[in-house]
Amino acid sequence: MGRVAGSAALDRLRIILSLVRRDYAVQYAGTALGFTWVLVQYLFQILLFFLIFGVLLRQAMPGRLDAVASGAGDYLSYLLGGMCLWLPLSEMFLRACGILSENRALVRRTAVGLGGFLWVPVVQALFHYALIVVPVLLVGVVRGSAGPSSPLAVLLGFGLIFCLSGWSIILARVSVLLRDLSPLLRLLLQILFWMTPIVYVAPDWMIPYFNWNPLFGLVALHRDLLFPAALPLEVDSGALAGVAWFAGFSLIAYALSARRLNALVVDHL
């Protein structure tokens, strides 16, 4: 019985991986770099924020950026530690909102069903995190900012993406029923991005307010483990407990929503 279950799980994994490869092939068809464009786009965004906040604004307004870049002892490490988690995580949520609608024909006419496609954004997010965290760690090692806790940060990053995957799957289902969810989510992620914070250093008096943002504790903990010398932030322990509950509940909500939404989603595709 165990062998049969293991074989079925392995077959399911192979199907999901084949769907991931197919999705990449469709997204980057005809391009020279293929899915390497993911890494190029990530590095470009990081470089752009570093030039704006870490170089140009600091030179244009010296001594006036305590809440932006000059509050961080090592702004590059501060930026890298947050962005390498935020980019694949936010992309997972955004990609989830279109994965079923874009593949409605395969969902309805093949035996693959919803199950395989729902996990495509999750697997891609895990792969994208692995893709970006390697050069980020190399930069940290070369600059001497990486510490002995850096491997724990990588494990934490993979774990957080997986634990939050339940919300991604819920978004994928609900987006079929509510077409406005995708643009609304883009606005919400922009708000969360600037309220986390990731590209600027928040003054101490704002930290208690940021603790209400569930992503603030996640990003801060990941950054502190990856680059301990960047800028340790006072994250409330109660906020971290709430974040852990938020992440864990996503998997429970995913399981509960499957029974009610699957048939309804297929009918609307």
C-alpha positions, -999 to +999 in steps of 0.1 A: +000+000+000+028+024+009+046+016-024+014+024-044+009+057-026+046+066-031+044+057-068+012+078-072+029+108-054+059+105-077+037+104-108+019+135-095+052+153-090+063+144-125+031+158-139+035+190-120+071+194-132+061+188-168+034+215-164+061+239-150+083+233-180+054+238-203+045+271-186+081+283-190+081+273-226+049+293-233+060+324-213+095+326-229+088+311-263+112+326-289+134+344-264+172+340-264+176+337-227+145+316-218+136+315-181+171+331-174+151+363-179+137+357-144+171+361-129+179+391-151+147+408-141+153+401-104+188+415-105+178+445-125+151+454-099+176+450-070+202+471-089+177+498-096+166+502-060+203+502-048+212+529-073+182+551-063+182+547-025+217+536-018+236+559-042+217+587-058+194+599-030+222+595-004+245+618-024+217+642-033+205+645+003+233+636+027+223+634+063+186+634+055+179+598+047+178+583+082+145+566+073+157+554+039+193+541+034+216+559+058+200+541+088+214+508+076+250+499+084+251+478+052+224+489+029+233+465+001+229+435+024+197+450+038+183+453+003+194+418-009+181+401+022+146+414+017+143+414-021+155+378-026+125+366-006+099+392-017+104+388-054+096+351-058+069+353-030+050+381-046+054+366-081+038+333-068+007+352-058+004+371-090+011+341-112-016+321-093-043+346-104-039+337-141-027+301-141-061+285-144-077+310-168-047+308-192-049+270-192-087+265-191-087+242-221-062+217-206-080+219-172-113+210-187-103+185-214-075+165-199-070+143-170-045+167-154-073+187-137-070+215-113-045+198-090-015+200-112-019+236-124-026+249-089+009+239-079+027+254-109+032+289-093+044+273-061+070+252-077+081+281-098+084+303-067+106+277-050+128+275-081+130+313-085+140+316-049+168+291-054+178+310-085+182+343-068+195+333-034+226+317-049+241+349-063+229+368-033+248+345-010+278+347-033+278+385-029+275+381+008+304+357+010+326+379-012+317+410+009+320+392+042+284+400+052+271+365+052+272+347+086+269+312+100+231+316+101+229+321+063+220+285+056+192+287+081+178+317+062+178+297+030+158+269+047+135+295+062+129+310+027+119+277+012+098+269+042+080+302+041+072+300+004+058+265+009+038+274+040+022+304+022+014+284-009-020+277+005-030+313+000-016+311-036-038+282-044-069+299-029-061+330-050-059+308-081-094+294-075-110+326-064-095+346-094-116+324-117-148+335-100-137+371-094-119+385-124-110+418-107-089+399-081-057+401-102-055+439-106-066+443-070-039+420-058-013+440-077-023+471-058-023+453-025+012+439-031+024+474-039+010+486-006+026+457+013+059+462-005+063+497+008+049+489+042+072+460+049+098+478+044+123+463+020+141+490+001+142+516+029+149+515+066+119+524+088+125+547+118+121+531+152+087+548+160+072+530+129+082+495+138+052+488+161+029+497+132+048+476+107+045+446+131+008+445+120+020+436+085+024+398+084+051+400+058+072+424+079+083+398+104+089+372+077+112+395+057+130+409+087+137+374+101+149+361+067+172+392+063+186+390+098+195+353+094+210+358+059+230+389+067+233+394+105+252+426+102+228+443+078+204+459+104+188+440+132+152+451+136+130+448+167+103+425+156+076+418+182+075+381+193+037+382+192+039+394+156+061+365+147+036+341+164+008+357+144+028+353+112+034+316+120-003+311+125-011+330+092+013+308+073+002+276+088-035+284+084-030+289+047-025+252+042-056+244+063-076+269+043-064+254+011-076+219+021-110+232+033-116+253+002-108+225-022-140+207-016-162+237-020-145+255-049-132+228-073-164+220-090-175+257-091-142+268-106-143+241-134-179+253-143-166+289-146-136+281-168 
